[in-house]
Amino acid sequence: MVALLLVLVVVLALLGAVHWYVWRRLVRDVTAAGGLARRLGTAVVVALPLFSLAALVSSRAGAPFLFQQAVAWPGFLWLAVLLYLVLALLVGEAVRPLLRARTGRRAAAPASAEPVSTPAPADPAPVPPAPADPAPADPAPVSASVAGSREPELSRRLFVSRVVGGSAAAVAVGTVGYGTYGVLRGPRVKRVTVPLAKIPRAAHGYRIAVVSDIHLGPILGRAHTRRIVDSINATQPDLIAVVGDLVDGTVENLGPAAEPLARLRARHGSFFVTGNHEYFSGADAWVDHVRELGLRPLRNARVEIPAGFDLAGVDDVAGESEGRGPDFARALGDRDRARAAVLLAHQPIVVHDAVRHGVDLQLSGHTHGGQLWPGNHLAELANPTVAGLERYGDTQLYVSRGAGAWGPPVRVGAPSDITIVELASKQA
């Protein structure tokens, strides 16, 4: 508990420092003290992180769904904008001195180019006698000269701050805007061929539509589900695998958003395994609901597919807190190992268990491919594979980037996808 509180304090302190930095560069450095622009900018920088905090905690706190929807858009989008705003401003720190030096040289060039002429007087005037007790010189002209020399410097500094701040804001907003469009447009279909030695010739070309991380919630709703269902059905797959993180909320709030899943069509049916977010949203209730929609949950279970291979599914590791984690012995222990085995498991980290149990192909999601660059580098630290197809011993692991987004409805450098995995028989 103490460690958790310490981590929370560190995270809050870091967020506070980041927001102060953004305020300094985008508000204080570019506005007049006491002006309306500074007051408005300060209010925005204070309000947006409060929306973000509300968006993050409202669902698990059981807040009304309308409230969740109201805070989700500004709160989550600000987190994405903040990321790219800070990255752009840090790049601007390197550019800032170069711009100031360049503007300084341009300001000095006209002054040095003007010729200075001092015409000699025709008849020198007589020199008046010096007064006996001269009065002290008036310091006002000196002060005016100093102030005059500082005004161009202050003007250049303001100009550079506005150029750097404006450019950083434009880059951040443009990046997030394009990433949001990619999510709301819906996932693209990609195709991957996976050769399996044990697949019979009759199963050559068998197509499994893999979709993960749909993340229905206060932002992505029924229209998002409908786009995904239409894209999957258009490929006419033999089997559909929904590999976890379908929702971020309760059946009561999101049941209507999931209803289009009832229109999924495949020759050998649609199958579902839990992801970690199902356990934040009432896993048992969602398993019952997807069964009502026509999907078959595989909870540490296995079925024989008529094409000639076994399809198994395990509960997500997050279910261990409820006594329902993955049970590979139950799902795979007594099968005929002469047949190929395809495993549905939400998180890639269980691939080493899959290797030990003779799985030929594991289909996973969870990583989102990093979702927001450079998040892919962090995802690499926690997952054996972030996206795509890799081999571990005799087991091949395919990780989908997912069809939705968690938190900010934004993807940068990790486009959403639905993958058609086409099995290839080496006997063909």
C-alpha positions, -999 to 999 in steps of 0.1 A, spaced: 0 0 0 28 24 9 46 16 -24 13 23 -43 9 57 -26 45 65 -33 41 57 -70 9 78 -71 27 108 -55 55 105 -80 31 103 -110 11 133 -97 43 153 -92 55 144 -127 21 155 -142 22 187 -122 57 195 -135 47 187 -171 17 210 -169 38 238 -154 62 235 -182 34 236 -208 19 267 -190 53 284 -189 60 279 -226 25 284 -240 10 309 -216 35 328 -196 61 333 -222 37 345 -249 12 367 -231 13 399 -211 12 396 -173 -23 403 -159 -39 402 -194 -70 384 -204 -51 360 -226 -29 349 -197 -59 344 -174 -77 323 -200 -47 303 -208 -40 296 -172 -76 285 -167 -74 261 -196 -42 245 -184 -57 240 -149 -91 226 -162 -79 201 -188 -60 178 -164 -90 178 -142 -111 165 -171 -84 139 -177 -85 127 -141 -123 125 -142 -122 105 -174 -97 80 -160 -115 73 -127 -152 79 -135 -159 44 -150 -144 25 -122 -159 48 -96 -194 40 -110 -202 75 -122 -233 79 -144 -226 70 -180 -236 104 -193 -210 120 -170 -184 95 -183 -192 105 -219 -191 142 -210 -156 141 -196 -141 114 -218 -137 134 -250 -118 165 -235 -101 144 -208 -87 117 -230 -79 139 -260 -59 162 -237 -37 134 -226 -28 127 -263 -23 164 -271 -2 168 -240 22 140 -250 29 155 -284 29 190 -271 57 182 -247 77 163 -273 73 192 -297 83 218 -271 114 198 -261 124 199 -298 117 236 -297 142 240 -268 170 231 -292 156 254 -319 149 284 -296 185 297 -292 191 293 -330 161 315 -338 171 341 -312 206 343 -326 192 346 -362 167 373 -353 194 391 -334 217 392 -364 189 405 -386 182 433 -362 218 443 -360 224 443 -397 206 475 -407 222 495 -378 257 485 -389 250 492 -425 240 529 -420 269 553 -427 278 577 -398 289 612 -410 301 640 -388 304 673 -407 331 697 -395 318 732 -385 329 760 -408 337 784 -380 344 769 -347 324 786 -319 342 801 -290 343 778 -259 323 792 -230 339 794 -197 332 764 -174 309 771 -144 325 773 -110 303 746 -95 289 723 -123 255 706 -115 255 667 -116 245 651 -149 209 641 -153 208 602 -153 175 601 -173 191 599 -207 212 569 -195 181 551 -182 163 558 -215 192 544 -235 193 512 -214 156 507 -217 157 514 -254 185 488 -259 164 462 -239 132 466 -259 144 449 -291 158 420 -270 124 416 -253 106 418 -286 129 391 -301 124 368 -272 86 372 -274 87 366 -312 107 334 -307 85 321 -279 54 326 -300 69 309 -331 81 279 -311 49 276 -290 26 281 -320 45 255 -340 45 230 -311 7 235 -307 1 231 -344 22 199 -346 5 184 -315 -31 192 -326 -24 180 -362 -9 147 -350 -37 140 -326 -63 151 -351 -50 127 -378 -47 99 -352 -83 104 -341 -95 103 -376 -78 69 -381 -96 54 -350 -130 68 -359 -127 57 -395 -124 21 -383 -98 -6 -386 -83 -16 -419 -82 -53 -429 -47 -69 -432 -39 -104 -443 -12 -127 -430 -4 -162 -442 8 -187 -415 22 -221 -426 15 -249 -401 31 -283 -405 2 -302 -389 -26 -286 -408 -41 -311 -433 -43 -303 -470 -80 -299 -467 -75 -269 -444 -51 -251 -467 -63 -215 -471 -85 -216 -440 -92 -180 -429 -95 -168 -393 -107 -133 -388 -88 -120 -357 -101 -89 -339 -89 -77 -305 -91 -46 -283 -123 -32 -296 -127 -12 -264 -163 -2 -265 -168 26 -239 -179 62 -234 -163 73 -268 -164 42 -290 -199 29 -292 -224 11 -314 -213 27 -347 -177 15 -340 -190 -21 -335 -210 -18 -367 -180 -8 -387 -160 -37 -374 -187 -62 -380 -192 -50 -415 -155 -52 -423 -152 -87 -409 -183 -100 -427 -170 -86 -460 -140 -109 -458 -162 -140 -455 -140 -158 -430 -142 -194 -420 -140 -186 -383 -140 -154 -362 -118 -149 -331 -125 -120 -307 -94 -121 -284 -103 -99 -255 -107 -63 -243 -141 -59 -260 -153 -34 -235 -145 -7 -209 -177 -6 -189 -207 -26 -177 -232 -46 -197 -258 -21 -184 -241 8 -201 -225 -9 -231 -248 -38 -239 -265 -18 -267 -231 -9 -282 -222 -46 -284 -254 -57 -301 -241 -55 -337 -218 -85 -328 -249 -107 -333 -245 -101 -370 -211 -117 -372 -211 -145 -398 -186 -173 -403 -188 -209 -415 -175 -224 -382 -188 -196 -359 -174 -168 -337 -153 -174 -305 -144 -151 -276 -118 -150 -248 -116 -125 -220 -90 -97 -218 -78 -78 -188 -104 -50 -193 -133 -75 -190 -122 -80 -154 -125 -43 -148 -160 -44 -163 -177 -76 -149 -162 -105 -168 -189 -131 -160 -217 -107 -170 -199 -100 -203 -193 -137 -210 -230 -143 -206 -239 -114 -228 -216 -123 -257 -230 -158 -255 -264 -143 -260 -251 -125 -290 -241 -157 -306 -204 -158 -298 -189 -189 -281 -167 -181 -251 -137 -203 -246 -129 -202 -209 -99 -226 -206 -116 -248 -231 -111 -264 -265 -131 -274 -295 -123 -295 -326 -127 -275 -358 -140 -297 -387 -113 -284 -409 -88 -305 -390 -73 -286 -361 -81 -278 -324 -91 -243 -313 -84 -235 -276 -89 -204 -255 -77 -194 -221 -89 -167 -196 -67 -136 -193 -41 -135 -166 -60 -106 -150 -86 -132 -140 -62 -147 -115 -74 -121 -90 -108 -137 -93 -96 -173 -94 -102 -175 -132 -68 -171 -147 -54 -192 -176 -55 -230 -172 -34 -245 -200 -37 -280 -187 -75 -278 -188 -76 -262 -222 -48 -283 -239 -38 -312 -216 -56 -342 -230 -57 -334 -267 -42 -354 -297 -9 -336 -304 -9 -350 -339 -35 -323 -347 -25 -286 -350 -36 -264 -321 -45 -228 -324 -47 -209 -291 -67 -177 -284 -51 -158 -255 -54 -121 -250 -19 -113 -237 12 -123 -257 31 -130 -224 16 -164 -221 34 -176 -252 60 -195 -232 31 -216 -216 18 -222 -251 52 -235 -262 53 -259 -233 18 -273 -242 26 -278 -279 6 -250 -294 13 -244 -331 -2 -209 -333 -12 -184 -307 -34 -154 -316 -33 -124 -292 -38 -87 -289 -34 -64 -258 -5 -43 -269 -23 -20 -294 11 -19 -312 20 8 -287 -10 29 -298 8 63 -294 44 66 -306 68 63 -288 46 40 -267 57 10 -288 91 11 -271 75 9 -237 52 -20 -249 84 -38 -260 95 -39 -224 64 -57 -212 56 -80 -241 76 -106 -261 60 -93 -294 43 -59 -298 27 -66 -332 30 -91 -361 41 -127 -364 71 -142 -346 82 -177 -337 90 -190 -303 104 -226 -305 77 -246 -324 50 -220 -316 42 -191 -338 27 -160 -321 6 -134 -340 -2 -102 -322 -29 -78 -336 -27 -41 -330 -64 -41 -322 -95 -25 -337 -101 3 -311 -82 24 -287 -80 27 -249 -81 61 -233 -75 87 -260 -93 76 -292 -60 82 -310 -34 61 -328 -1 74 -340 23 50 -356 2 20 -348 -29 18 -371 -58 -3 -359 -65 -35 -378 -86 -66 -383 -63 -95 -394 -73 -123 -417 -50 -151 -407 -48 -176 -436 -35 -210 -426 -12 -227 -451 -7 -265 -451 28 -277 -459 12 -307 -474 -5 -286 -501 
